[in-house]
């Protein structure tokens, strides 16, 4: 039997007790507040539609969330309600607004919103005053103030917004923190905002000129406006220059230039570009080297939406410092054009429009830096420094480089290389002295003569043709991550699988899965079933082990091509190149490339005629000569910016007007960063203590070790360490002439390796290798504690064959020592030679020691 419940205040009928109790409570509140309900029967769909259109930053959304939050805090749970029928005119029960606990939520939400939006500002103020705890008055005072806002009202307010912004908390989580604080702080006036949305709006009102952002209509197409959302480039540079650590490098270079002269300053930066740029400006001025990076990226996992950010950094900053995130700034987001249909999308006219819009956007972003031929002044550390801005390099993947240079993107075009004018069929069969390079002069000539198609040049005027000291075709430098990690090495693995038989591929996968685990190293337990979705980092992990995986699978040439690759790749990571280094590097490239072609040419559909292979062989060394070491212009450290500036802010938005919402989120994060003190640089350590496992007196050590023989939780290395402990400690004490060990106490710790401090593989000059058995602290009276590692040493396996694939061929020997932890240089990965030894037990912690005396080892 159906029962309808009639509201006493608005004559509305509701179908359930639960819905009735919710509705009556709300109508009762409205009656007490003298709020009209004349439009309560408006169409629900209009209200729901208005909700969907609300931005997270809108006043309506904030106020609705705030009122709902207030009710939730002040109303008892549903379980306490005594439901009454319409005959009970004295019903005044309370109910919490939990949508999952009543049926007609849409009806009630719709009516609530309609009534809520009708309230005058006065009524809204009265409502909040009645339901808001009386302690929450600080924000009212702030909002009434007309004073320019530059700082947070107090530390608690700032700490709250730092917490919410740093950890990307949503409004609901942040409001819960506010409620918790207000409930337990027992303050007459809360220092916190009413809710998180109010706090966000307060941050948006903070007047910090360097963090301003704007948007500019760059194009109208198909009756749709396209905006570029941007931050003024001068502000971005100011922020970079205001970073204290970066500032130190600028002051240092400025002083060097001032006191040592132009030549000395230019020589601090490897690459001819610096010398030419310095020679083009007055001797009392400085170069401001601009580095641009851009890349379109998806905003969601399905790839249905994308953004095209552009970032800026400064070449004046040393490479190691520039590779940190705070040494780069978001400049803006390029507009992404949409075609009205597939026909327009594939038309030459639309393709041209996309290219023109990109370069028009670049002009808008960058022109303010070059409008004054006499340079620009920046105040650094209370002194004015005269700068001449110059674009040095542009970083991106191959398609992005073609967009900047306006050459054809297709690898099958007649002249697919944006560096030079070598035809596709001659990409790997040409000679260095036969190559004609692209430059502004010859490309402008083809453009003006309408012959650009003959050299694979787009029919669009290039913005960079008018920028001094820049050859855009050379400045779009090869990127190691896309050229090597995701490019040529990917091909090498695929081609390797192509020349192996099925049984050998299975054996290769088994070997990859058998590689011992190592912190920070990706372990492919199921082999390489598919490498199509491997990241650049995972490709680099494979580089460290593939030479051992392919050992003995086919011919010696297959192993050798991986050895040659590693030699070339290690050289590519040098921080500074002398001319002799460049000659060595070019030789390594040629040797690898020759072997690569011999082995895999038949497996390549294009017969190795792909642009990345060509540009790496013929252009990378000249690029280093011009612009310095590759480490200074790789996209490896820029790709991570997409998470901070695209993907995370996108998830926090309501997916409407994305760029503007993201700009607000990024600005808030920048405000927080300005007040957060940077962490001090941590001193690298190879090992860290995680927990104390055992502690005992040295005089009781024999009894302790005997008891531990029954401990089933001990590892094999620990058992071995206990057996050798006293013998090795006696040797250590003898070496230090310690006669008495009375009252000596021993602590033994668990071993952990700090992933963040692992180093790249290095040479073996002056180093020794050992396996760690125990980490211990030895405490003697009146002496500083000794922090020691009990190790078992490795030695070369054969005097005839010391190295295999440039790696030491080692074996464990029965020599044990205590070594001071400070002697440990780094942790290394010991990989078994799989086709020789099928199974091998290895400790997780293998160490490399520097400059240890041989007699010390033997002791």
PyMOL commands that set and color helices and strands:
alter all, ss='L'
color gray80, all
select helices_A, chain A and resi 17-32+44-53+59-74+78-80+99-101+105-118+121-131+138-144+155-166+171-185+196-205+209-211+233-242+244-260+262-267+272-279+319-322+325-327+342-345+348-370+398-405+424-426+432-434+440-448+452-455+463-466+472-475+480-499+502-513+536-549+556-572+579-603+611-618+620-627+630-633+636-639+641-652+658-675+698-708+716-735+755-757+821-823+854-858
alter helices_A, ss='H'
color red, helices_A
select strands_A, chain A and resi 5-6+13-14+214-221+224-230+286-298+306-314+329-334+376-380+383-395+687-697+745-753+767-779+786-796+803-804+807-808+810-820+824-828+846-850
alter strands_A, ss='S'
color yellow, strands_A
deselect
rebuild
show_as cartoon
